[in-house]
Amino acid sequence: NGQRTALALIKLNGSLQQLAVLESGGDTSYPGLLIEGERLLMSYYSGHDDKTKVYFLETPLEALLSRR
């Protein structure tokens, strides 16, 4: 259906660059993001597969930013 939850970088010129596609579908919301040292921590919930779950992502910032 084309719906997805993605982590993206919005540049100063207004362009949008997708950095990662996250496991999700259906009702997805309430992200929380924290940069701690050299890593990004993110939590969000998604209600797909007939279950609502909280997901957690931990990734080095360099891994995301190297995709630019």
PDB file of N, H, CA, C and O in Angstrom:
ATOM      1  N   ASN A   1       0.808  -1.198   0.000  1.00  0.00           N
ATOM      2  CA  ASN A   1       0.000   0.000   0.000  1.00  0.00           C
ATOM      3  C   ASN A   1       0.853   1.266   0.000  1.00  0.00           C
ATOM      4  O   ASN A   1       0.306   2.366  -0.080  1.00  0.00           O
ATOM      5  N   GLY A   2       2.165   1.143   0.087  1.00  0.00           N
ATOM      6  H   GLY A   2       2.610   0.249   0.152  1.00  0.00           H
ATOM      7  CA  GLY A   2       3.043   2.291   0.019  1.00  0.00           C
ATOM      8  C   GLY A   2       3.294   2.986   1.337  1.00  0.00           C
ATOM      9  O   GLY A   2       4.117   3.900   1.396  1.00  0.00           O
ATOM     10  N   GLN A   3       2.608   2.582   2.405  1.00  0.00           N
ATOM     11  H   GLN A   3       1.939   1.840   2.357  1.00  0.00           H
ATOM     12  CA  GLN A   3       2.852   3.193   3.700  1.00  0.00           C
ATOM     13  C   GLN A   3       4.109   2.613   4.320  1.00  0.00           C
ATOM     14  O   GLN A   3       4.394   1.423   4.186  1.00  0.00           O
ATOM     15  N   ARG A   4       4.860   3.476   5.005  1.00  0.00           N
ATOM     16  H   ARG A   4       4.629   4.442   5.114  1.00  0.00           H
ATOM     17  CA  ARG A   4       6.049   3.003   5.696  1.00  0.00           C
ATOM     18  C   ARG A   4       6.437   4.027   6.749  1.00  0.00           C
ATOM     19  O   ARG A   4       6.015   5.182   6.697  1.00  0.00           O
ATOM     20  N   THR A   5       7.226   3.598   7.683  1.00  0.00           N
ATOM     21  H   THR A   5       7.568   2.659   7.725  1.00  0.00           H
ATOM     22  CA  THR A   5       7.799   4.498   8.675  1.00  0.00           C
ATOM     23  C   THR A   5       9.278   4.581   8.364  1.00  0.00           C
ATOM     24  O   THR A   5       9.968   3.566   8.275  1.00  0.00           O
ATOM     25  N   ALA A   6       9.754   5.803   8.201  1.00  0.00           N
ATOM     26  H   ALA A   6       9.194   6.628   8.273  1.00  0.00           H
ATOM     27  CA  ALA A   6      11.143   5.983   7.805  1.00  0.00           C
ATOM     28  C   ALA A   6      11.807   7.031   8.687  1.00  0.00           C
ATOM     29  O   ALA A   6      11.161   7.939   9.208  1.00  0.00           O
ATOM     30  N   LEU A   7      13.097   6.876   8.832  1.00  0.00           N
ATOM     31  H   LEU A   7      13.622   6.138   8.408  1.00  0.00           H
ATOM     32  CA  LEU A   7      13.931   7.873   9.480  1.00  0.00           C
ATOM     33  C   LEU A   7      14.545   8.680   8.349  1.00  0.00           C
ATOM     34  O   LEU A   7      15.164   8.120   7.445  1.00  0.00           O
ATOM     35  N   ALA A   8      14.375   9.998   8.399  1.00  0.00           N
ATOM     36  H   ALA A   8      13.873  10.454   9.133  1.00  0.00           H
ATOM     37  CA  ALA A   8      14.818  10.826   7.280  1.00  0.00           C
ATOM     38  C   ALA A   8      15.554  12.059   7.785  1.00  0.00           C
ATOM     39  O   ALA A   8      15.379  12.494   8.923  1.00  0.00           O
ATOM     40  N   LEU A   9      16.364  12.595   6.923  1.00  0.00           N
ATOM     41  H   LEU A   9      16.507  12.241   5.999  1.00  0.00           H
ATOM     42  CA  LEU A   9      17.104  13.823   7.180  1.00  0.00           C
ATOM     43  C   LEU A   9      16.494  14.910   6.291  1.00  0.00           C
ATOM     44  O   LEU A   9      16.411  14.757   5.073  1.00  0.00           O
ATOM     45  N   ILE A  10      16.071  16.007   6.919  1.00  0.00           N
ATOM     46  H   ILE A  10      16.138  16.132   7.909  1.00  0.00           H
ATOM     47  CA  ILE A  10      15.572  17.148   6.163  1.00  0.00           C
ATOM     48  C   ILE A  10      16.695  18.172   6.124  1.00  0.00           C
ATOM     49  O   ILE A  10      17.112  18.696   7.157  1.00  0.00           O
ATOM     50  N   LYS A  11      17.170  18.445   4.940  1.00  0.00           N
ATOM     51  H   LYS A  11      16.831  18.020   4.101  1.00  0.00           H
ATOM     52  CA  LYS A  11      18.303  19.361   4.774  1.00  0.00           C
ATOM     53  C   LYS A  11      17.831  20.806   4.792  1.00  0.00           C
ATOM     54  O   LYS A  11      16.642  21.076   4.621  1.00  0.00           O
ATOM     55  N   LEU A  12      18.746  21.726   4.996  1.00  0.00           N
ATOM     56  H   LEU A  12      19.712  21.507   5.135  1.00  0.00           H
ATOM     57  CA  LEU A  12      18.413  23.145   5.070  1.00  0.00           C
ATOM     58  C   LEU A  12      17.767  23.665   3.786  1.00  0.00           C
ATOM     59  O   LEU A  12      17.005  24.631   3.823  1.00  0.00           O
ATOM     60  N   ASN A  13      18.064  23.033   2.661  1.00  0.00           N
ATOM     61  H   ASN A  13      18.682  22.248   2.631  1.00  0.00           H
ATOM     62  CA  ASN A  13      17.463  23.469   1.392  1.00  0.00           C
ATOM     63  C   ASN A  13      16.057  22.890   1.191  1.00  0.00           C
ATOM     64  O   ASN A  13      15.428  23.126   0.160  1.00  0.00           O
ATOM     65  N   GLY A  14      15.570  22.135   2.177  1.00  0.00           N
ATOM     66  H   GLY A  14      16.081  21.943   3.015  1.00  0.00           H
ATOM     67  CA  GLY A  14      14.221  21.579   2.113  1.00  0.00           C
ATOM     68  C   GLY A  14      14.136  20.188   1.524  1.00  0.00           C
ATOM     69  O   GLY A  14      13.058  19.594   1.515  1.00  0.00           O
ATOM     70  N   SER A  15      15.241  19.651   1.033  1.00  0.00           N
ATOM     71  H   SER A  15      16.116  20.134   1.041  1.00  0.00           H
ATOM     72  CA  SER A  15      15.205  18.306   0.460  1.00  0.00           C
ATOM     73  C   SER A  15      15.132  17.264   1.582  1.00  0.00           C
ATOM     74  O   SER A  15      15.604  17.489   2.696  1.00  0.00           O
ATOM     75  N   LEU A  16      14.542  16.148   1.260  1.00  0.00           N
ATOM     76  H   LEU A  16      14.158  15.966   0.355  1.00  0.00           H
ATOM     77  CA  LEU A  16      14.341  15.055   2.208  1.00  0.00           C
ATOM     78  C   LEU A  16      15.147  13.852   1.759  1.00  0.00           C
ATOM     79  O   LEU A  16      15.054  13.434   0.605  1.00  0.00           O
ATOM     80  N   GLN A  17      15.936  13.295   2.662  1.00  0.00           N
ATOM     81  H   GLN A  17      16.011  13.635   3.600  1.00  0.00           H
ATOM     82  CA  GLN A  17      16.726  12.116   2.337  1.00  0.00           C
ATOM     83  C   GLN A  17      16.375  11.004   3.312  1.00  0.00           C
ATOM     84  O   GLN A  17      16.572  11.145   4.519  1.00  0.00           O
ATOM     85  N   GLN A  18      15.857   9.905   2.795  1.00  0.00           N
ATOM     86  H   GLN A  18      15.697   9.790   1.815  1.00  0.00           H
ATOM     87  CA  GLN A  18      15.508   8.756   3.622  1.00  0.00           C
ATOM     88  C   GLN A  18      16.778   8.051   4.073  1.00  0.00           C
ATOM     89  O   GLN A  18      17.644   7.737   3.257  1.00  0.00           O
ATOM     90  N   LEU A  19      16.888   7.799   5.390  1.00  0.00           N
ATOM     91  H   LEU A  19      16.185   8.054   6.053  1.00  0.00           H
ATOM     92  CA  LEU A  19      18.067   7.132   5.938  1.00  0.00           C
ATOM     93  C   LEU A  19      17.807   5.677   6.275  1.00  0.00           C
ATOM     94  O   LEU A  19      18.702   4.843   6.143  1.00  0.00           O
ATOM     95  N   ALA A  20      16.599   5.360   6.708  1.00  0.00           N
ATOM     96  H   ALA A  20      15.871   6.038   6.816  1.00  0.00           H
ATOM     97  CA  ALA A  20      16.280   3.984   7.099  1.00  0.00           C
ATOM     98  C   ALA A  20      14.775   3.776   7.042  1.00  0.00           C
ATOM     99  O   ALA A  20      14.014   4.696   7.339  1.00  0.00           O
ATOM    100  N   VAL A  21      14.338   2.587   6.666  1.00  0.00           N
ATOM    101  H   VAL A  21      14.957   1.839   6.425  1.00  0.00           H
ATOM    102  CA  VAL A  21      12.937   2.195   6.727  1.00  0.00           C
ATOM    103  C   VAL A  21      12.800   1.270   7.925  1.00  0.00           C
ATOM    104  O   VAL A  21      13.553   0.307   8.071  1.00  0.00           O
ATOM    105  N   LEU A  22      11.829   1.571   8.780  1.00  0.00           N
ATOM    106  H   LEU A  22      11.217   2.353   8.661  1.00  0.00           H
ATOM    107  CA  LEU A  22      11.654   0.837  10.032  1.00  0.00           C
ATOM    108  C   LEU A  22      10.515  -0.161   9.929  1.00  0.00           C
ATOM    109  O   LEU A  22       9.586   0.024   9.143  1.00  0.00           O
ATOM    110  N   GLU A  23      10.590  -1.219  10.723  1.00  0.00           N
ATOM    111  H   GLU A  23      11.345  -1.370  11.361  1.00  0.00           H
ATOM    112  CA  GLU A  23       9.523  -2.208  10.766  1.00  0.00           C
ATOM    113  C   GLU A  23       8.261  -1.527  11.265  1.00  0.00           C
ATOM    114  O   GLU A  23       8.238  -0.981  12.368  1.00  0.00           O
ATOM    115  N   SER A  24       7.208  -1.558  10.449  1.00  0.00           N
ATOM    116  H   SER A  24       7.227  -2.001   9.553  1.00  0.00           H
ATOM    117  CA  SER A  24       5.992  -0.858  10.838  1.00  0.00           C
ATOM    118  C   SER A  24       4.861  -1.191   9.874  1.00  0.00           C
ATOM    119  O   SER A  24       5.033  -1.938   8.911  1.00  0.00           O
ATOM    120  N   GLY A  25       3.726  -0.625  10.161  1.00  0.00           N
ATOM    121  H   GLY A  25       3.587  -0.018  10.944  1.00  0.00           H
ATOM    122  CA  GLY A  25       2.558  -0.752   9.320  1.00  0.00           C
ATOM    123  C   GLY A  25       1.332  -0.385  10.117  1.00  0.00           C
ATOM    124  O   GLY A  25       1.358  -0.411  11.347  1.00  0.00           O
ATOM    125  N   GLY A  26       0.269  -0.047   9.438  1.00  0.00           N
ATOM    126  H   GLY A  26       0.248  -0.026   8.438  1.00  0.00           H
ATOM    127  CA  GLY A  26      -0.943   0.335  10.149  1.00  0.00           C
ATOM    128  C   GLY A  26      -0.723   1.598  10.964  1.00  0.00           C
ATOM    129  O   GLY A  26      -0.146   2.567  10.472  1.00  0.00           O
ATOM    130  N   ASP A  27      -1.177   1.589  12.194  1.00  0.00           N
ATOM    131  H   ASP A  27      -1.646   0.802  12.594  1.00  0.00           H
ATOM    132  CA  ASP A  27      -1.064   2.740  13.084  1.00  0.00           C
ATOM    133  C   ASP A  27       0.337   2.789  13.682  1.00  0.00           C
ATOM    134  O   ASP A  27       0.710   1.906  14.454  1.00  0.00           O
ATOM    135  N   THR A  28       1.103   3.795  13.340  1.00  0.00           N
ATOM    136  H   THR A  28       0.800   4.512  12.713  1.00  0.00           H
ATOM    137  CA  THR A  28       2.475   3.953  13.823  1.00  0.00           C
ATOM    138  C   THR A  28       2.645   5.394  14.290  1.00  0.00           C
ATOM    139  O   THR A  28       2.247   6.333  13.601  1.00  0.00           O
ATOM    140  N   SER A  29       3.244   5.559  15.472  1.00  0.00           N
ATOM    141  H   SER A  29       3.568   4.797  16.033  1.00  0.00           H
ATOM    142  CA  SER A  29       3.345   6.924  15.977  1.00  0.00           C
ATOM    143  C   SER A  29       4.273   7.028  17.173  1.00  0.00           C
ATOM    144  O   SER A  29       4.976   6.082  17.528  1.00  0.00           O
ATOM    145  N   TYR A  30       4.255   8.192  17.777  1.00  0.00           N
ATOM    146  H   TYR A  30       3.684   8.960  17.488  1.00  0.00           H
ATOM    147  CA  TYR A  30       4.938   8.537  19.015  1.00  0.00           C
ATOM    148  C   TYR A  30       6.420   8.188  19.044  1.00  0.00           C
ATOM    149  O   TYR A  30       6.864   7.454  19.927  1.00  0.00           O
ATOM    150  N   PRO A  31       7.189   8.703  18.092  1.00  0.00           N
ATOM    151  CA  PRO A  31       8.625   8.411  18.140  1.00  0.00           C
ATOM    152  C   PRO A  31       9.307   9.206  19.248  1.00  0.00           C
ATOM    153  O   PRO A  31       8.923  10.333  19.560  1.00  0.00           O
ATOM    154  N   GLY A  32      10.314   8.596  19.821  1.00  0.00           N
ATOM    155  H   GLY A  32      10.627   7.681  19.567  1.00  0.00           H
ATOM    156  CA  GLY A  32      11.193   9.274  20.766  1.00  0.00           C
ATOM    157  C   GLY A  32      12.614   9.076  20.284  1.00  0.00           C
ATOM    158  O   GLY A  32      13.023   7.951  19.997  1.00  0.00           O
ATOM    159  N   LEU A  33      13.376  10.163  20.191  1.00  0.00           N
ATOM    160  H   LEU A  33      13.044  11.077  20.424  1.00  0.00           H
ATOM    161  CA  LEU A  33      14.739  10.074  19.675  1.00  0.00           C
ATOM    162  C   LEU A  33      15.703  10.707  20.656  1.00  0.00           C
ATOM    163  O   LEU A  33      15.404  11.724  21.283  1.00  0.00           O
ATOM    164  N   LEU A  34      16.869  10.085  20.778  1.00  0.00           N
ATOM    165  H   LEU A  34      17.112   9.259  20.268  1.00  0.00           H
ATOM    166  CA  LEU A  34      17.914  10.585  21.653  1.00  0.00           C
ATOM    167  C   LEU A  34      19.259  10.320  20.996  1.00  0.00           C
ATOM    168  O   LEU A  34      19.540   9.202  20.563  1.00  0.00           O
ATOM    169  N   ILE A  35      20.082  11.350  20.924  1.00  0.00           N
ATOM    170  H   ILE A  35      19.854  12.258  21.275  1.00  0.00           H
ATOM    171  CA  ILE A  35      21.464  11.155  20.483  1.00  0.00           C
ATOM    172  C   ILE A  35      22.292  11.077  21.749  1.00  0.00           C
ATOM    173  O   ILE A  35      22.304  12.001  22.562  1.00  0.00           O
ATOM    174  N   GLU A  36      22.977   9.968  21.902  1.00  0.00           N
ATOM    175  H   GLU A  36      22.967   9.217  21.241  1.00  0.00           H
ATOM    176  CA  GLU A  36      23.827   9.733  23.073  1.00  0.00           C
ATOM    177  C   GLU A  36      25.217   9.401  22.561  1.00  0.00           C
ATOM    178  O   GLU A  36      25.452   8.321  22.019  1.00  0.00           O
ATOM    179  N   GLY A  37      26.124  10.331  22.737  1.00  0.00           N
ATOM    180  H   GLY A  37      25.933  11.209  23.177  1.00  0.00           H
ATOM    181  CA  GLY A  37      27.474  10.118  22.215  1.00  0.00           C
ATOM    182  C   GLY A  37      27.446  10.016  20.706  1.00  0.00           C
ATOM    183  O   GLY A  37      27.040  10.952  20.017  1.00  0.00           O
ATOM    184  N   GLU A  38      27.875   8.890  20.202  1.00  0.00           N
ATOM    185  H   GLU A  38      28.204   8.130  20.762  1.00  0.00           H
ATOM    186  CA  GLU A  38      27.965   8.669  18.758  1.00  0.00           C
ATOM    187  C   GLU A  38      26.868   7.747  18.236  1.00  0.00           C
ATOM    188  O   GLU A  38      27.016   7.160  17.164  1.00  0.00           O
ATOM    189  N   ARG A  39      25.764   7.610  18.983  1.00  0.00           N
ATOM    190  H   ARG A  39      25.644   8.086  19.854  1.00  0.00           H
ATOM    191  CA  ARG A  39      24.704   6.705  18.532  1.00  0.00           C
ATOM    192  C   ARG A  39      23.331   7.360  18.659  1.00  0.00           C
ATOM    193  O   ARG A  39      23.132   8.274  19.460  1.00  0.00           O
ATOM    194  N   LEU A  40      22.401   6.879  17.862  1.00  0.00           N
ATOM    195  H   LEU A  40      22.562   6.137  17.211  1.00  0.00           H
ATOM    196  CA  LEU A  40      21.018   7.319  17.888  1.00  0.00           C
ATOM    197  C   LEU A  40      20.187   6.225  18.535  1.00  0.00           C
ATOM    198  O   LEU A  40      20.290   5.054  18.170  1.00  0.00           O
ATOM    199  N   LEU A  41      19.368   6.613  19.493  1.00  0.00           N
ATOM    200  H   LEU A  41      19.285   7.564  19.790  1.00  0.00           H
ATOM    201  CA  LEU A  41      18.413   5.708  20.125  1.00  0.00           C
ATOM    202  C   LEU A  41      17.013   6.185  19.742  1.00  0.00           C
ATOM    203  O   LEU A  41      16.725   7.379  19.823  1.00  0.00           O
ATOM    204  N   MET A  42      16.160   5.285  19.334  1.00  0.00           N
ATOM    205  H   MET A  42      16.394   4.315  19.268  1.00  0.00           H
ATOM    206  CA  MET A  42      14.811   5.657  18.914  1.00  0.00           C
ATOM    207  C   MET A  42      13.815   4.608  19.360  1.00  0.00           C
ATOM    208  O   MET A  42      14.062   3.408  19.238  1.00  0.00           O
ATOM    209  N   SER A  43      12.682   5.070  19.880  1.00  0.00           N
ATOM    210  H   SER A  43      12.481   6.044  19.979  1.00  0.00           H
ATOM    211  CA  SER A  43      11.573   4.162  20.187  1.00  0.00           C
ATOM    212  C   SER A  43      10.335   4.683  19.465  1.00  0.00           C
ATOM    213  O   SER A  43      10.201   5.886  19.240  1.00  0.00           O
ATOM    214  N   TYR A  44       9.437   3.777  19.106  1.00  0.00           N
ATOM    215  H   TYR A  44       9.546   2.800  19.289  1.00  0.00           H
ATOM    216  CA  TYR A  44       8.171   4.131  18.465  1.00  0.00           C
ATOM    217  C   TYR A  44       7.241   2.938  18.608  1.00  0.00           C
ATOM    218  O   TYR A  44       7.682   1.831  18.916  1.00  0.00           O
ATOM    219  N   TYR A  45       5.965   3.164  18.387  1.00  0.00           N
ATOM    220  H   TYR A  45       5.606   4.064  18.138  1.00  0.00           H
ATOM    221  CA  TYR A  45       5.060   2.025  18.426  1.00  0.00           C
ATOM    222  C   TYR A  45       4.437   1.825  17.066  1.00  0.00           C
ATOM    223  O   TYR A  45       4.308   2.757  16.272  1.00  0.00           O
ATOM    224  N   SER A  46       4.051   0.583  16.812  1.00  0.00           N
ATOM    225  H   SER A  46       4.156  -0.174  17.457  1.00  0.00           H
ATOM    226  CA  SER A  46       3.402   0.241  15.564  1.00  0.00           C
ATOM    227  C   SER A  46       2.366  -0.848  15.819  1.00  0.00           C
ATOM    228  O   SER A  46       2.607  -1.785  16.580  1.00  0.00           O
ATOM    229  N   GLY A  47       1.234  -0.714  15.186  1.00  0.00           N
ATOM    230  H   GLY A  47       1.039   0.047  14.568  1.00  0.00           H
ATOM    231  CA  GLY A  47       0.167  -1.689  15.353  1.00  0.00           C
ATOM    232  C   GLY A  47      -0.065  -2.471  14.083  1.00  0.00           C
ATOM    233  O   GLY A  47      -1.095  -2.302  13.429  1.00  0.00           O
ATOM    234  N   HIS A  48       0.863  -3.313  13.726  1.00  0.00           N
ATOM    235  H   HIS A  48       1.700  -3.450  14.257  1.00  0.00           H
ATOM    236  CA  HIS A  48       0.683  -4.162  12.545  1.00  0.00           C
ATOM    237  C   HIS A  48       0.756  -5.623  12.988  1.00  0.00           C
ATOM    238  O   HIS A  48       1.110  -5.915  14.131  1.00  0.00           O
ATOM    239  N   ASP A  49       0.428  -6.514  12.101  1.00  0.00           N
ATOM    240  H   ASP A  49       0.141  -6.277  11.173  1.00  0.00           H
ATOM    241  CA  ASP A  49       0.385  -7.949  12.409  1.00  0.00           C
ATOM    242  C   ASP A  49      -0.565  -8.241  13.565  1.00  0.00           C
ATOM    243  O   ASP A  49      -0.328  -9.147  14.364  1.00  0.00           O
ATOM    244  N   ASP A  50      -1.649  -7.458  13.646  1.00  0.00           N
ATOM    245  H   ASP A  50      -1.842  -6.722  12.997  1.00  0.00           H
ATOM    246  CA  ASP A  50      -2.678  -7.633  14.681  1.00  0.00           C
ATOM    247  C   ASP A  50      -2.156  -7.486  16.100  1.00  0.00           C
ATOM    248  O   ASP A  50      -2.789  -7.958  17.044  1.00  0.00           O
ATOM    249  N   LYS A  51      -1.004  -6.834  16.261  1.00  0.00           N
ATOM    250  H   LYS A  51      -0.490  -6.451  15.494  1.00  0.00           H
ATOM    251  CA  LYS A  51      -0.436  -6.605  17.587  1.00  0.00           C
ATOM    252  C   LYS A  51       0.114  -5.187  17.633  1.00  0.00           C
ATOM    253  O   LYS A  51       0.631  -4.682  16.637  1.00  0.00           O
ATOM    254  N   THR A  52       0.000  -4.546  18.798  1.00  0.00           N
ATOM    255  H   THR A  52      -0.420  -4.957  19.607  1.00  0.00           H
ATOM    256  CA  THR A  52       0.642  -3.260  18.994  1.00  0.00           C
ATOM    257  C   THR A  52       1.885  -3.497  19.820  1.00  0.00           C
ATOM    258  O   THR A  52       1.816  -4.083  20.900  1.00  0.00           O
ATOM    259  N   LYS A  53       3.024  -3.045  19.319  1.00  0.00           N
ATOM    260  H   LYS A  53       3.081  -2.569  18.441  1.00  0.00           H
ATOM    261  CA  LYS A  53       4.303  -3.266  19.993  1.00  0.00           C
ATOM    262  C   LYS A  53       5.093  -1.964  20.027  1.00  0.00           C
ATOM    263  O   LYS A  53       4.890  -1.072  19.204  1.00  0.00           O
ATOM    264  N   VAL A  54       5.994  -1.876  20.994  1.00  0.00           N
ATOM    265  H   VAL A  54       6.158  -2.601  21.663  1.00  0.00           H
ATOM    266  CA  VAL A  54       6.950  -0.784  21.043  1.00  0.00           C
ATOM    267  C   VAL A  54       8.254  -1.315  20.467  1.00  0.00           C
ATOM    268  O   VAL A  54       8.730  -2.381  20.859  1.00  0.00           O
ATOM    269  N   TYR A  55       8.823  -0.566  19.537  1.00  0.00           N
ATOM    270  H   TYR A  55       8.436   0.300  19.219  1.00  0.00           H
ATOM    271  CA  TYR A  55      10.064  -0.964  18.884  1.00  0.00           C
ATOM    272  C   TYR A  55      11.189  -0.043  19.335  1.00  0.00           C
ATOM    273  O   TYR A  55      10.951   1.108  19.702  1.00  0.00           O
ATOM    274  N   PHE A  56      12.396  -0.549  19.306  1.00  0.00           N
ATOM    275  H   PHE A  56      12.589  -1.484  19.008  1.00  0.00           H
ATOM    276  CA  PHE A  56      13.564   0.204  19.732  1.00  0.00           C
ATOM    277  C   PHE A  56      14.658   0.038  18.687  1.00  0.00           C
ATOM    278  O   PHE A  56      14.960  -1.074  18.255  1.00  0.00           O
ATOM    279  N   LEU A  57      15.244   1.153  18.291  1.00  0.00           N
ATOM    280  H   LEU A  57      14.999   2.057  18.642  1.00  0.00           H
ATOM    281  CA  LEU A  57      16.337   1.160  17.327  1.00  0.00           C
ATOM    282  C   LEU A  57      17.553   1.785  17.990  1.00  0.00           C
ATOM    283  O   LEU A  57      17.456   2.847  18.604  1.00  0.00           O
ATOM    284  N   GLU A  58      18.681   1.134  17.865  1.00  0.00           N
ATOM    285  H   GLU A  58      18.760   0.271  17.366  1.00  0.00           H
ATOM    286  CA  GLU A  58      19.955   1.684  18.320  1.00  0.00           C
ATOM    287  C   GLU A  58      20.933   1.528  17.174  1.00  0.00           C
ATOM    288  O   GLU A  58      21.178   0.418  16.703  1.00  0.00           O
ATOM    289  N   THR A  59      21.495   2.646  16.726  1.00  0.00           N
ATOM    290  H   THR A  59      21.296   3.548  17.110  1.00  0.00           H
ATOM    291  CA  THR A  59      22.403   2.590  15.586  1.00  0.00           C
ATOM    292  C   THR A  59      23.464   3.677  15.710  1.00  0.00           C
ATOM    293  O   THR A  59      23.181   4.764  16.213  1.00  0.00           O
ATOM    294  N   PRO A  60      24.670   3.398  15.260  1.00  0.00           N
ATOM    295  CA  PRO A  60      25.697   4.444  15.249  1.00  0.00           C
ATOM    296  C   PRO A  60      25.281   5.569  14.297  1.00  0.00           C
ATOM    297  O   PRO A  60      24.776   5.299  13.208  1.00  0.00           O
ATOM    298  N   LEU A  61      25.486   6.807  14.693  1.00  0.00           N
ATOM    299  H   LEU A  61      25.896   7.026  15.578  1.00  0.00           H
ATOM    300  CA  LEU A  61      25.169   7.934  13.813  1.00  0.00           C
ATOM    301  C   LEU A  61      25.930   7.841  12.501  1.00  0.00           C
ATOM    302  O   LEU A  61      25.393   8.164  11.441  1.00  0.00           O
ATOM    303  N   GLU A  62      27.159   7.408  12.570  1.00  0.00           N
ATOM    304  H   GLU A  62      27.595   7.146  13.431  1.00  0.00           H
ATOM    305  CA  GLU A  62      27.977   7.301  11.363  1.00  0.00           C
ATOM    306  C   GLU A  62      27.327   6.376  10.337  1.00  0.00           C
ATOM    307  O   GLU A  62      27.412   6.636   9.137  1.00  0.00           O
ATOM    308  N   ALA A  63      26.679   5.301  10.789  1.00  0.00           N
ATOM    309  H   ALA A  63      26.610   5.090  11.764  1.00  0.00           H
ATOM    310  CA  ALA A  63      26.032   4.370   9.858  1.00  0.00           C
ATOM    311  C   ALA A  63      24.883   5.062   9.114  1.00  0.00           C
ATOM    312  O   ALA A  63      24.658   4.779   7.937  1.00  0.00           O
ATOM    313  N   LEU A  64      24.165   5.952   9.776  1.00  0.00           N
ATOM    314  H   LEU A  64      24.349   6.182  10.731  1.00  0.00           H
ATOM    315  CA  LEU A  64      23.084   6.685   9.126  1.00  0.00           C
ATOM    316  C   LEU A  64      23.621   7.784   8.221  1.00  0.00           C
ATOM    317  O   LEU A  64      23.190   7.926   7.077  1.00  0.00           O
ATOM    318  N   LEU A  65      24.551   8.549   8.736  1.00  0.00           N
ATOM    319  H   LEU A  65      24.901   8.434   9.666  1.00  0.00           H
ATOM    320  CA  LEU A  65      25.041   9.706   7.997  1.00  0.00           C
ATOM    321  C   LEU A  65      25.913   9.329   6.808  1.00  0.00           C
ATOM    322  O   LEU A  65      26.062  10.119   5.876  1.00  0.00           O
ATOM    323  N   SER A  66      26.490   8.132   6.830  1.00  0.00           N
ATOM    324  H   SER A  66      26.369   7.490   7.587  1.00  0.00           H
ATOM    325  CA  SER A  66      27.305   7.706   5.681  1.00  0.00           C
ATOM    326  C   SER A  66      26.440   7.397   4.468  1.00  0.00           C
ATOM    327  O   SER A  66      26.962   7.266   3.361  1.00  0.00           O
ATOM    328  N   ARG A  67      25.130   7.278   4.654  1.00  0.00           N
ATOM    329  H   ARG A  67      24.707   7.384   5.553  1.00  0.00           H
ATOM    330  CA  ARG A  67      24.211   7.017   3.541  1.00  0.00           C
ATOM    331  C   ARG A  67      23.870   8.275   2.765  1.00  0.00           C
ATOM    332  O   ARG A  67      23.166   8.216   1.757  1.00  0.00           O
ATOM    333  N   ARG A  68      24.362   9.403   3.226  1.00  0.00           N
ATOM    334  H   ARG A  68      24.934   9.451   4.045  1.00  0.00           H
ATOM    335  CA  ARG A  68      24.055  10.675   2.555  1.00  0.00           C
ATOM    336  C   ARG A  68      24.798  10.699   1.288  1.00  0.00           C
ATOM    337  O   ARG A  68      24.706  11.670   0.537  1.00  0.00           O
TER     338      ARG A  68
END
